[in-house]
Amino acid sequence: MDLKIKSKKALVSGSTAGIGLEIARKLSQEGAHVILTGRDRGKLDSAIDTIENSGGTGVQGVLADVTTAEGAALVIAQHPDVDILVNNLGIYESKPFADITDADWQRYFDINVLSGVRLSRHYFPRMLDRKSGRVIFISSETGIAVDPAMIHYAMTKTAQLSIARGMAGLTRGTAVTVNSVMPGPTRSEGIAEFLKSVASTPDATAEQAEAEFFAGARSGSLLQRMIEAEEIANLVAYLASPLSAATNGAAIRVEGGLINSLA
């Protein structure tokens, strides 16, 4: 299927690994000119090589920390206009509620929420002026079905859903859309360590930790496996396409059927 995004300019934050890298790869393979962001030059260059070696072209990288106002300004200065903005950058952890400090709450808000707000605050009005563009927030199923072990993380994902829906309300009469994507547990960099951190035994193998996770914390999953990052990227690519013009203000699930069981 031709997604009709050839030569479109796309910015994907947090795109040197995991879901962000797969989104960038998919958009590039569809012909978009993709801009990656990252804080580590080695990882940034490696991500560009990975995309180009898989058939992607026109990939650029910006070495910047978009969790800061200065980093966001650096990206914007180098690329003042984009057609597609994917706010993917985010962190997560499991932590007892009583142990979540003020600094933790602030850090999660700054990284998971404000990074996307800063970029959107610049690019979104310009899309409205052109009456064309796509903004996509990568949220999570925990934005609706809050995991008691990750309350600070879930708070940021709920915030993203609210921001995206509010922005969508400003697009009336244009061809701009703003949507959220809600992945479930996805196989990406760092997930093995996360699963081991919540496993009942510290010496569990990656396979044992994953099986225990789905047997316990995510027993309601209809998929009963980790989602692959490519599966998330396929949905995001569609939402970035003109083919998705009638989908606006939506929070779209790609979580393996978890939400009904957790909500």
C-alpha positions in Angstrom: 0.0 0.0 0.0 1.3 3.5 -0.9 0.9 5.6 2.2 1.5 8.8 0.1 4.1 10.3 2.4 7.0 10.3 0.0 9.1 13.4 0.4 7.2 14.4 3.6 9.4 15.6 6.4 9.0 13.7 9.7 10.5 14.3 13.1 10.5 11.4 15.5 11.7 12.1 19.1 13.5 9.5 21.1 14.3 7.6 17.9 17.7 5.9 18.4 16.2 2.6 19.7 13.0 0.7 20.3 9.6 1.9 19.1 11.0 5.3 18.0 13.6 3.7 15.8 11.1 1.4 14.2 8.7 4.3 13.5 11.5 6.2 11.9 12.5 3.2 9.9 9.0 2.6 8.6 8.4 6.3 7.7 11.8 6.3 5.8 11.0 3.1 4.0 7.7 4.8 2.8 9.7 7.6 1.4 9.6 10.3 4.1 12.6 12.4 5.0 13.1 11.5 8.6 14.8 13.4 11.4 16.0 11.5 14.4 16.8 13.0 17.8 19.1 11.6 20.4 21.6 12.5 23.1 24.3 10.1 22.2 26.3 10.6 19.0 27.2 6.9 18.7 23.6 5.7 19.1 22.4 8.4 16.7 24.8 7.4 14.0 24.0 3.7 14.6 20.3 4.4 14.2 20.9 6.2 10.9 23.0 3.3 9.6 20.3 0.8 10.7 17.6 2.7 8.8 19.7 3.2 5.7 20.8 -0.5 5.7 17.1 -1.5 5.7 16.2 0.5 2.6 15.5 3.9 4.2 16.8 7.1 2.6 16.9 10.8 3.5 17.6 10.2 7.2 19.1 13.0 9.3 20.0 13.2 13.0 20.1 16.0 15.5 22.2 15.6 18.6 20.0 17.2 21.2 18.2 16.5 24.4 14.6 17.4 23.7 13.7 17.0 27.3 15.2 20.4 27.8 14.0 23.8 26.4 17.5 24.3 25.0 17.5 20.9 23.2 14.1 21.4 21.7 15.2 24.9 20.5 18.2 23.3 18.8 16.1 20.8 16.9 13.6 23.6 15.9 16.5 25.9 14.7 17.8 23.1 12.4 14.4 22.0 11.2 11.8 24.8 11.5 9.1 23.0 9.6 8.0 19.4 9.5 4.9 17.7 8.0 4.8 14.9 10.6 5.7 15.1 14.3 5.9 11.9 16.3 6.3 12.6 20.0 7.7 9.3 21.1 10.3 10.1 23.7 9.6 8.6 27.1 10.9 6.6 30.1 9.3 4.1 32.4 9.9 2.1 35.5 8.1 0.1 38.2 8.2 1.8 41.6 6.0 1.7 44.8 3.8 4.8 45.0 5.2 5.8 48.5 8.7 5.7 47.1 8.1 8.1 44.2 9.7 11.3 45.2 8.9 14.9 44.1 12.0 14.7 41.9 10.7 11.5 40.2 7.3 13.1 39.5 9.0 16.2 38.0 11.4 14.2 35.9 8.7 12.0 34.4 6.6 15.0 33.6 9.5 16.9 32.0 10.6 13.9 29.9 7.4 12.2 28.9 5.1 15.3 28.7 7.0 18.5 28.2 9.3 17.2 25.5 6.2 16.6 23.3 4.6 19.9 24.4 7.6 22.0 23.4 7.9 20.5 20.0 4.2 20.6 19.3 4.0 24.2 20.5 6.3 25.2 17.6 5.3 22.8 14.8 1.5 22.5 15.4 0.6 26.2 14.7 2.7 26.1 11.5 0.7 23.0 10.4 -2.5 24.8 11.1 -1.3 27.8 9.0 -0.6 25.4 6.1 -3.9 23.4 6.9 -1.9 20.2 6.6 0.1 18.0 9.0 0.2 15.2 11.4 1.0 15.1 15.2 1.1 11.7 16.9 1.7 11.1 20.6 3.0 7.7 21.7 1.1 7.1 24.9 0.4 3.8 26.5 -2.4 1.5 27.7 -1.6 2.7 31.2 -2.9 6.1 30.2 -6.4 4.6 30.6 -5.8 1.4 32.7 -3.4 2.7 35.3 -0.9 0.2 36.6 -0.6 0.6 40.4 3.1 -0.2 40.1 3.8 2.7 37.6 1.5 5.5 38.8 4.0 8.3 37.9 4.5 6.9 34.4 0.7 6.4 33.9 0.1 10.0 34.9 2.3 11.2 32.0 0.5 8.9 29.6 -2.9 10.2 30.6 -1.6 13.7 30.2 -0.5 12.9 26.7 -4.0 11.7 25.8 -5.5 15.0 27.1 -3.1 17.2 25.3 -3.6 15.3 22.0 -7.4 15.5 22.2 -7.3 19.1 23.1 -5.0 19.9 20.2 -7.2 18.0 17.8 -10.1 20.3 18.8 -8.1 23.2 17.3 -7.8 21.5 13.9 -11.4 22.1 12.8 -11.7 22.9 9.1 -8.1 21.9 8.3 -6.4 18.7 7.1 -4.3 18.6 10.3 -4.9 15.6 12.6 -3.7 14.9 16.1 -3.9 11.4 17.5 -2.5 9.2 20.2 -1.3 5.7 20.0 -1.5 3.4 23.0 1.0 0.5 22.9 1.0 -2.3 25.3 4.1 -4.0 26.6 6.5 -3.8 23.7 9.7 -5.6 23.0 12.3 -2.8 22.9 15.7 -1.8 24.4 15.6 -2.2 28.2 12.4 -4.3 28.4 14.4 -7.4 29.5 15.8 -5.5 32.5 12.4 -4.1 33.3 10.8 -7.5 33.3 13.6 -8.9 35.5 13.1 -6.0 37.9 9.5 -7.0 38.5 10.1 -10.8 38.4 9.7 -12.8 41.6 13.3 -14.0 41.4 16.3 -11.9 40.4 18.0 -14.7 38.5 15.1 -15.3 36.1 16.0 -15.6 32.4 14.4 -13.2 30.0 12.0 -15.9 28.8 11.0 -16.7 32.4 10.5 -13.1 33.3 8.3 -12.4 30.3 6.2 -15.5 30.9 5.7 -14.5 34.6 4.8 -11.0 33.6 2.0 -12.2 31.3 0.8 -14.8 33.7 0.5 -12.3 36.5 0.7 -8.5 35.8 -0.8 -8.8 32.3 -2.8 -12.0 32.5 -5.7 -10.3 30.7 -3.6 -9.8 27.5 -5.4 -11.4 24.5 -2.1 -11.5 22.7 -0.1 -13.1 25.5 3.2 -12.0 24.2 5.3 -8.9 23.8 4.2 -6.6 21.0 6.9 -6.1 18.4 8.0 -2.5 17.9 7.4 -2.9 14.1 3.7 -3.6 14.9 3.5 -0.2 16.6 5.3 1.5 13.8 2.9 0.1 11.2 0.0 1.9 12.9 1.9 5.1 13.4 2.8 5.2 9.7 -0.8 4.8 8.7 -1.8 7.7 11.0 1.0 9.8 9.5 -0.5 9.2 6.0 -3.2 11.2 4.2 -5.1 7.9 4.0 -6.0 8.4 7.7 -7.6 11.8 7.2 -10.8 10.9 8.9 -9.1 9.7 12.1 -8.6 12.8 14.3 -8.6 13.2 18.1 -8.5 9.5 18.6 -6.6 7.4 21.1 -5.9 4.2 19.2 -5.1 1.0 21.0 -2.3 -1.4 19.9 -2.1 -3.1 23.3 -3.0 -6.7 22.7 -6.5 -6.4 24.2 -5.3 -5.4 27.7 -7.4 -2.3 28.4 -10.7 -4.0 29.1 -9.1 -6.3 31.6 -7.2 -3.6 33.4 -9.8 -0.8 33.4 
